[in-house]
Amino acid sequence: MEDAHVPRRGYREILPALAILLVTWLLLWMAQGIPTLCALANPCPAPDVRVAPALLFGGLMLIPAVVLIAFPAIGRPTAAGVRVVAYVLLVGLAVVGLGAVLFSGGFSIGTF
């Protein structure tokens, strides 16, 4: 009887993706408390202006995170390429999402 090789999913493969996802979600949640600024030329944004980008990018980050968590169980030769693309997407969505959330409520430079 021949035993089929079943790839073992180690925590070392899953933890970086989960850490990126959870830390980004924490930062998106913490950014909701930053006060919005009113520009003189534009009307003031709504108090919940940062919620939509946080939900959008937080939800989109689930796609590459699920790929990174589920793909090691498949064990195909293209796994390395798919993992690289998924990590690039995960980190890219995290950076763009944090930028969208932070700049959606206005920004200013403090006085010196």
C-alpha positions, 0 to 999 in steps of 0.5 A: 500500500502506497501512502500519498504525500499529503502536504502539511500546512504549517503555521509558519506559512499561515501566520504572516498572512494572518498578521498582515490582515489583522494588523491592517484591520486594527489600523483601519479600525483605529483610523476611524477615530481620527478627526476629519478636517474641513477645507475652506473651499469644500463642505465638511465631510460626513463623520463616517466618511472613513467607514466605506473605504475601510470596509471595501479594502478590509473585505478585498484583503480577504481574497489574497489572505484566503488564497495564502491560507488555503493554497498550501494544502493543494501542493502544486508546483505553481504554489510559489508563484501564487503565494508571491502574487497573493502577498503582493496583492495583500500588502498592496491592498493594505497600503492603498486601503490605509492611504484611502482611509487616512486621506478620505477625511482630509489632512493638514500640516501642523504649524511649527 
